[in-house]
Amino acid sequence: MSVIIILLIVSILIAGGFLIGFLWGVKDGQFDDATSPAQRILFDNEQSNKS
């Protein structure tokens, strides 16, 4: 039974670490621009070297 308690505590700590990382990313603006990366592949801005 003590193994289950240890695993539960470890899993809560890992989940808390992921939550802190997610909140840190949101605070730093990691997820602000969700539209342009999806559209960037549709538009070719580079000039091709075809003759």
TIKOLLO-872693 format. One record per atom (N, C-alpha, C): residue number from 1; x, y, z; residue in three letters. Coordinates in steps of 0.1 Angstrom, whole numbers, always signed. Example, Ala and Ser with C-alpha at 12.3 -4.5 7.8 and 13.67 -1.06 7.14 Angstrom:
REM residues 2
seq 1; px +132; py -57; pz +78; type ALA
seq 1; px +123; py -45; pz +78; type ALA
seq 1; px +132; py -33; pz +78; type ALA
seq 2; px +128; py -22; pz +71; type SER
seq 2; px +137; py -11; pz +71; type SER
seq 2; px +129; py +0; pz +79; type SER
//
This chain:
REM residues 51
seq 1; px +8; py -12; pz +0; type MET
seq 1; px +0; py +0; pz +0; type MET
seq 1; px +9; py +13; pz +0; type MET
seq 2; px +20; py +12; pz +6; type SER
seq 2; px +29; py +24; pz +6; type SER
seq 2; px +35; py +27; pz -7; type SER
seq 3; px +36; py +17; pz -16; type VAL
seq 3; px +41; py +20; pz -30; type VAL
seq 3; px +31; py +28; pz -37; type VAL
seq 4; px +18; py +26; pz -35; type ILE
seq 4; px +7; py +33; pz -42; type ILE
seq 4; px +8; py +48; pz -38; type ILE
seq 5; px +10; py +50; pz -25; type ILE
seq 5; px +11; py +64; pz -20; type ILE
seq 5; px +23; py +71; pz -26; type ILE
seq 6; px +34; py +64; pz -26; type ILE
seq 6; px +46; py +70; pz -32; type ILE
seq 6; px +44; py +73; pz -47; type ILE
seq 7; px +38; py +64; pz -55; type LEU
seq 7; px +36; py +67; pz -69; type LEU
seq 7; px +26; py +78; pz -71; type LEU
seq 8; px +16; py +79; pz -62; type LEU
seq 8; px +6; py +90; pz -63; type LEU
seq 8; px +13; py +104; pz -60; type LEU
seq 9; px +22; py +104; pz -50; type ILE
seq 9; px +29; py +117; pz -47; type ILE
seq 9; px +38; py +121; pz -59; type ILE
seq 10; px +45; py +111; pz -64; type VAL
seq 10; px +54; py +113; pz -76; type VAL
seq 10; px +46; py +118; pz -88; type VAL
seq 11; px +35; py +112; pz -91; type SER
seq 11; px +27; py +116; pz -102; type SER
seq 11; px +21; py +130; pz -100; type SER
seq 12; px +17; py +133; pz -88; type ILE
seq 12; px +12; py +147; pz -86; type ILE
seq 12; px +24; py +157; pz -88; type ILE
seq 13; px +36; py +154; pz -83; type LEU
seq 13; px +47; py +163; pz -85; type LEU
seq 13; px +50; py +165; pz -100; type LEU
seq 14; px +50; py +154; pz -107; type ILE
seq 14; px +53; py +155; pz -122; type ILE
seq 14; px +42; py +163; pz -129; type ILE
seq 15; px +29; py +161; pz -125; type ALA
seq 15; px +18; py +169; pz -131; type ALA
seq 15; px +20; py +183; pz -127; type ALA
seq 16; px +24; py +186; pz -115; type GLY
seq 16; px +26; py +200; pz -111; type GLY
seq 16; px +37; py +207; pz -118; type GLY
seq 17; px +47; py +199; pz -122; type GLY
seq 17; px +58; py +204; pz -130; type GLY
seq 17; px +54; py +208; pz -144; type GLY
seq 18; px +46; py +199; pz -150; type PHE
seq 18; px +40; py +202; pz -163; type PHE
seq 18; px +31; py +215; pz -163; type PHE
seq 19; px +23; py +216; pz -152; type LEU
seq 19; px +14; py +227; pz -151; type LEU
seq 19; px +22; py +240; pz -149; type LEU
seq 20; px +33; py +240; pz -141; type ILE
seq 20; px +41; py +252; pz -140; type ILE
seq 20; px +48; py +255; pz -153; type ILE
seq 21; px +53; py +245; pz -160; type GLY
seq 21; px +58; py +248; pz -174; type GLY
seq 21; px +48; py +254; pz -183; type GLY
seq 22; px +36; py +249; pz -183; type PHE
seq 22; px +26; py +254; pz -192; type PHE
seq 22; px +22; py +268; pz -188; type PHE
seq 23; px +21; py +271; pz -176; type LEU
seq 23; px +18; py +285; pz -171; type LEU
seq 23; px +29; py +294; pz -174; type LEU
seq 24; px +41; py +290; pz -173; type TRP
seq 24; px +53; py +298; pz -177; type TRP
seq 24; px +53; py +301; pz -192; type TRP
seq 25; px +49; py +291; pz -200; type GLY
seq 25; px +49; py +294; pz -214; type GLY
seq 25; px +37; py +303; pz -218; type GLY
seq 26; px +26; py +302; pz -211; type VAL
seq 26; px +15; py +312; pz -214; type VAL
seq 26; px +19; py +326; pz -210; type VAL
seq 27; px +26; py +327; pz -198; type LYS
seq 27; px +30; py +340; pz -193; type LYS
seq 27; px +40; py +347; pz -202; type LYS
seq 28; px +49; py +339; pz -208; type ASP
seq 28; px +59; py +344; pz -217; type ASP
seq 28; px +54; py +347; pz -232; type ASP
seq 29; px +41; py +343; pz -234; type GLY
seq 29; px +36; py +346; pz -248; type GLY
seq 29; px +39; py +335; pz -258; type GLY
seq 30; px +42; py +323; pz -253; type GLN
seq 30; px +45; py +312; pz -263; type GLN
seq 30; px +33; py +309; pz -272; type GLN
seq 31; px +21; py +311; pz -267; type PHE
seq 31; px +9; py +306; pz -274; type PHE
seq 31; px +1; py +318; pz -280; type PHE
seq 32; px +7; py +330; pz -281; type ASP
seq 32; px -1; py +341; pz -285; type ASP
seq 32; px -5; py +341; pz -300; type ASP
seq 33; px +4; py +337; pz -309; type ASP
seq 33; px +1; py +337; pz -323; type ASP
seq 33; px -1; py +323; pz -328; type ASP
seq 34; px -14; py +319; pz -329; type ALA
seq 34; px -17; py +306; pz -333; type ALA
seq 34; px -21; py +305; pz -348; type ALA
seq 35; px -23; py +316; pz -354; type THR
seq 35; px -28; py +316; pz -368; type THR
seq 35; px -16; py +315; pz -378; type THR
seq 36; px -6; py +324; pz -377; type SER
seq 36; px +4; py +325; pz -388; type SER
seq 36; px +13; py +313; pz -389; type SER
seq 37; px +16; py +305; pz -379; type PRO
seq 37; px +24; py +293; pz -382; type PRO
seq 37; px +17; py +283; pz -391; type PRO
seq 38; px +3; py +282; pz -389; type ALA
seq 38; px -4; py +273; pz -398; type ALA
seq 38; px -6; py +278; pz -412; type ALA
seq 39; px -5; py +291; pz -414; type GLN
seq 39; px -6; py +296; pz -427; type GLN
seq 39; px +7; py +298; pz -434; type GLN
seq 40; px +18; py +298; pz -427; type ARG
seq 40; px +31; py +300; pz -432; type ARG
seq 40; px +35; py +290; pz -443; type ARG
seq 41; px +30; py +278; pz -442; type ILE
seq 41; px +33; py +267; pz -451; type ILE
seq 41; px +26; py +270; pz -465; type ILE
seq 42; px +15; py +277; pz -464; type LEU
seq 42; px +7; py +279; pz -476; type LEU
seq 42; px +13; py +290; pz -486; type LEU
seq 43; px +20; py +299; pz -481; type PHE
seq 43; px +26; py +310; pz -489; type PHE
seq 43; px +41; py +308; pz -490; type PHE
seq 44; px +45; py +308; pz -502; type ASP
seq 44; px +59; py +307; pz -505; type ASP
seq 44; px +65; py +321; pz -507; type ASP
seq 45; px +73; py +325; pz -498; type ASN
seq 45; px +79; py +339; pz -499; type ASN
seq 45; px +93; py +339; pz -505; type ASN
seq 46; px +99; py +328; pz -507; type GLU
seq 46; px +112; py +327; pz -513; type GLU
seq 46; px +111; py +327; pz -528; type GLU
seq 47; px +121; py +333; pz -535; type GLN
seq 47; px +121; py +333; pz -549; type GLN
seq 47; px +128; py +320; pz -554; type GLN
seq 48; px +122; py +313; pz -563; type SER
seq 48; px +129; py +301; pz -568; type SER
seq 48; px +139; py +305; pz -579; type SER
seq 49; px +149; py +296; pz -580; type ASN
seq 49; px +160; py +298; pz -590; type ASN
seq 49; px +157; py +292; pz -603; type ASN
seq 50; px +145; py +290; pz -607; type LYS
seq 50; px +142; py +283; pz -620; type LYS
seq 50; px +144; py +293; pz -631; type LYS
seq 51; px +149; py +288; pz -642; type SER
seq 51; px +152; py +297; pz -654; type SER
seq 51; px +141; py +295; pz -664; type SER
//
